[in-house]
Each structure stands twice: as structure tokens, then as C-alpha cells.
Amino acid sequence: MVTKTIAIELAANEVIEIQLIRKQVEVVPVTEQRKPEKRFYDLKWLEDYLGTPRSSIYQMTSKNSIPHIKRGRKLYFDKKQIDRWLEEGNVKTTAEIKAEAEDFLTKRGRRVK
């Protein structure tokens, strides 16, 4: 915070001091300001986001294996749904599968070899 003191001389040699306080404001260039994130994106965006060819995306939408919205002839994709869809496709490691199997057998009262 920057403070300046200004003295103003009035009639009869009276002096009043006024303090001006100027707040320092961080100025962010327009190029660095964050734009609000869009919710729905087009096919070109999804190609770039997934690194998948357009033809593969068309195949996935025709089989309804990827979440999408169709308005007329245009396809739109909800980023949150696409992220969830990607996470659901997570392949478990062999160790994770083995741990789940052991847990399952233990809960069923069977011995784990």
C-alpha cells in the first residue's frame, strides 16, 4: 500500500493534512486472463483432445460407445462426460486384479493360495 501526504494551506495559515491511499492492484494482461471454460465442444476439439482420427470418432458415436449430443447434423461433446468416459476405460494392473480376487475370496470364506 502506498501512502502520500498532501498539505493544503487554507486561509489564516491553517494547514490540513490529507492522506491519500492508493491500493496497488495487480494488473493481468488480457492475454493471461482466464476465459470461462466451455461445456460443449465440437468434433474438431475432440479430435485434438483425444488424438483420435475423425473416422474413429464417427464410428464410436454410431455405436453409441462415446457420450455425445447430436443437433441436426452437428456433433457436440460434453467435456465432463468425456473425462468420465475416459476414466471408466481405465485398465487395472495385474496386481490390482489379484488383490481384488484375494479380497473377494477372503470375504467368501475361501482360502487364498
Secondary structure, DSSP 8 states (H G I E B T S, - for coil): -EEEEEEEE-GGG-EEEEEEEE-------GGGS-----SEE-HHHHHHHHT--HHHHHHHHHTT-S--EEETTEEEEEHHHHHHHHHHT----HHHHHHHHHHHHHHTT----
